[in-house]
Amino acid sequence: MSVTISQPSSTSRDLSARNGTLAIAVLIIGYALVMGVAAWYKYEHFGYGYDQVDFEQAVWATTQGHPFFDSRFNFTNVIFGMDFMPALAAWVPFYAIFASPHTMNLLETATIALGALPVYWLARDVIGSRLAGLAFAATYLLYPTIQYVNLFPDYMRPLATTLLLFAIYYLYRRRLLPTLLFAFAALLTRTDVALTVAMLGGYALVAPLPNPPLLQGRESAPHPNPLPQGERGNSRLRFGLPLLIGGLLYFFVSVYALVPAFTYPCANSAGTNVVNPNQSVALTATPVLPLNGGGGLTGTGTEDPGSSGCGQGSNFLIGYYSHLGGATSFGEVIKYVITHPIDVAQLVFTLPKMWYVLLMLLPGALLVLLYPPAWLLLLPTFALNLLTNRSSQLDSQTHYQILLIPGLMLGAIFGFDQLLRWLAKGMRHEARGMIEVGASGGEVDPTSALSAQEVSEKGEPLFAHTYDHTVSQTLPQHSALSTQHWLLLLPVAAALIVNLALGNPVLSAFRHGESNARVAAAKAMIAMVPIDAGVAATSSLAPHLLPRQFIYNFPPAAYTPYDSNYHFPPSSPVANAPTLAYIIADENAAVLKDGTALAALRADPNWTVVAEQQRFILFKHR
């Protein structure tokens, strides 16, 4: 009996290099166009909130010669007092050329879209197929968290995510310099990124670092060529130690030195600048930026930021974990977690939190579960979020989740590769049977088959089998290829289904925008507020009052610099700001639903209503 297993033509196996490049370019550009239009519409229809004020005001102020000024907090007047993010400077040149919120949103979209490129490269090289690269790039772009954050103004964590994806790819390729450059550039975005960078170092120490497979044209295959054991160990150390040590060191320096350097004495870990009334107040020089008539920033001033004997300020982010035994530092948080495991378990393992974890894993078809080394990259963000009680940190649609994406994509790609290896093992048994039949029944084409011993010694992943001119000839190729291509639909379909089930953010942006009538009414009221006036606003209105120097929350939050009488107390970093002259409020805002804040303002003799339309109200100080 003769058995001849022919190879499928190269055109049936995969995309050519040219077509693969064209396809990923179309995917990235198409995503950017769709999300760019959605971001434009969402902003123009008042869908953005206070977070845009922090970032855009800081960038605008920098173009005015006052780096990273932020007026919204009572514990700092620089955005670095909220979190150290010097990478925000990268946005400044673009904003200086075209000063618009759309500039910020377009840059965010471009940043996120480019993250598909390292995902494509990694999947292509690990799995050995450009179709696989496209499938996982599409999965990344369809991830609900990616799209929701794209339409939310946190411009730094998306940048960090893309930089980390590039670092992961170059780590896989064992290129030390670009790995470190991308990883350490990510450190400059947000403090919590440092923990993910550190865990990337941990991953490099424990995960195998094979020689990167390279596609050498359409006919060639990735050929893993493991390094000698000693060299593999040295390679892990060269990559892992700088990332692990550098990430941990940067995190603690940022938390305990950099961020506190930009907060005021007496700023506590809950993010408020409280002065003990029994303490004597000592005036110290603090930069406060007066206005000029045109709305720009000029000059400097001084004002009391706190009281004597308070020492340097704190990092207000620690306040998110004060429920852990009253912790006031991350060291105390760690101590509490170690010494109270039962309490921590009861805090973490609740149904809502486990549902949140599942929603983060589902869009990748749970493939990350098949590759435990990638879990290290998930650990910091899951720990930070699961240890809180803040709903925004337990929502798969918020920016607090986006730092999970690098680990999730890494795990999904290698998890898919592991799945293919398991399938390949079963197919090898089938191939052996075919070879044995040929050996016992007659002729076997010597150019198209290997011995059973040779087959058993091969250990490449299934897509490598598809390409390899030796092992591939022993497998039922057409069946294997069909299976492989169908399996690639798993992560794409999972991401799409979860995306739609959660309410696609693009569709939501168009569906939930304000009506044209309300937009016109809001813009008319905003035009009545002088550019040099201090103004407080509800969330959706605030971004449309920019650019200006003094803008605040209404109703006031714990971190707002003015008091309940709408005056700036002596401890405020903007105490010499112009009087809060205007308040513009949207009665539909969730924070005003109970009506008490507006009722109190209407009854206050110091304030008068100057305009009211479409449930927007403009108050002016008498």
Summary of the structure (lengths in Angstrom):
residues: 622
radius of gyration: 28.4
end to end distance: 101.4
largest distance: 104.1
contacts: 2168
relative contact order: 0.13
helix: 58%
strand: 6%
